[in-house]
């Protein structure tokens, strides 16, 4: 059953009671919350995702997003994220409840899913090959991921690239894309039909809105992809679209540093990382216009397609 | 299915029983085992018994991920022990590695699937300033603590505030005794050091002799207020006892040493609860030897009510209406044993009413 088949009242009731069970990529989550904005966020963004009765179902992550004690409800209302009863973060202002749920879910995966090498990077797929987009915050990684996902590329993830340690394949985790600040109006004008949540302001990352993942990406969320490229995007005002090859060794070091669990995997992390680097082409990518950027990515996918054929 | 409080311990002692669990039971088991720090231990037990097949597909990765982390931590523990040894190499004694670190370097069964928060070492009290200076030079610095906690450690405790490595973030607890000076019991650290043993393959550090290792683990468990990993520590004891009990005179030596070191009471409790949770075989003669140290008739049911709850995984699904009370009672009891009332009351007052309002020292 899909989440959209639950009535808004049933969703709110389940969320406040035994919780809503959701499958996102390889993980199942049970979310509990009494907050209407969390129910709204899930209804807006997770409609296409599979849900089940939480009774007798196994869930990988049990999370809760609720306000702390009574007093706080009146005095600067706040919200807490808890992972199965533990609170890894300090509380945030109440209006950040929904973004906090998404950040919390990212934390759950990054902290526990050591059966993958988990790299902090966006990742999209076309013609069977995945483009990994690692980059520091502010480089336009999420913007480019969102624009590609809205232009015929399949969204695998905007934050967490999951490399299967046994097969080297990339497993999708197509959750909502988190857009910040100037990216929000940019994506709105790039794809006026795409659904974005109302922006939440003054978070640690500035203003944040979430883009609903494309239906096809969700439908294919169990279909892994072969690694094709590692591309470091950089948005620069007025810059021409340029794609320049980049050293594999340097790229490896960057990925190792930006993998959440590289050091936890020991020698196996090195093995999985080097196998990944051997399988991909590495580039730096500078752009200012999204349509040109997408055309350049499409050409890459086309070349790879011809090579593979 | 066993009671939710004993789900994890039952799984460890009778892995075959897992074949009867529903997927809903596994959901609870994985969560409790993770909270108790026993996911990787359970994985190791199932590997040992060739019963990995009992884990349903949906739950399998949790065990594999925990085992990956445990394997990595054991490599890190060996590495950190060598770094500590190197840092202290000029000093006129060999540090004694305690608890989990000792199980790993001595290749004991209690190392299987053991997860770590920190490393504990025991050094002579007179050497503390030199030890602290040498460790600081090697990159371990005191973690930020409030002024009250600093004073509490330095004045009353048997360890100095935890030291954290500036680059690797590893944490060492440096002990100069196994109980605080203020405690009711006064095991002589010099006796422990004198009986300590060298470790095959790791020069320059020592571990406690088998009976002392068990006594220390028991003492630590039943004097530690918070018991966040009570069941893990109890499982360590189970594995140590089963391993060391091979020797013919092990049990009488354990009992005699407990009495000699003034640690018969913690050993009594350890053996009582390790049997309850893990059905560990214990020789009858030990019970007889420890009988004089047993709590009075009225006290024992109360201790059972406390410890059967406080030693279970600290998870909502393992709790009943009295669990919070039992945990608090264990906390106060541990402090009661560690400090006389004239120190304890002000300390608990400070922890209850002042600490919650203090600013985080790391941001101050």
Contacts between the chains, C-beta under 8 A, distances in Angstrom:
chain1	res1	chain2	res2	distance
A	26	B	61	7.9
A	28	B	58	7.4
A	55	B	24	7.1
A	56	B	22	6.6
A	56	B	23	6.3
A	56	B	24	4.2
A	57	B	23	6.8
A	57	B	24	7.2
A	57	B	27	7.3
A	58	B	23	4.8
A	58	B	24	7.4
A	58	B	26	5.8
A	58	B	27	4.6
A	58	B	30	7.8
A	58	B	56	7.1
A	58	B	58	4.5
A	58	B	59	6.1
A	59	B	27	6.2
A	60	B	58	8.0
A	60	B	61	7.9
A	60	B	62	7.2
A	62	B	31	6.6
A	84	B	31	5.4
A	84	B	34	7.6
A	84	B	35	7.2
A	84	B	315	7.5
A	85	B	35	7.6
A	85	B	315	6.6
A	85	B	316	5.6
A	86	B	35	7.9
A	112	B	62	7.5
A	112	B	65	6.0
A	113	B	61	7.3
A	113	B	65	6.4
A	114	B	64	7.7
A	114	B	65	3.8
A	114	B	66	7.9
A	114	B	68	4.5
A	114	B	69	5.8
A	115	B	61	4.5
A	115	B	64	5.2
A	115	B	65	5.2
A	115	B	68	7.3
A	263	B	72	7.6
A	264	B	68	6.7
A	264	B	69	5.7
A	264	B	72	5.3
A	265	B	68	6.4
A	265	B	72	6.8
A	266	B	71	6.9
A	266	B	72	4.7
A	266	B	75	6.1
A	268	B	68	7.6
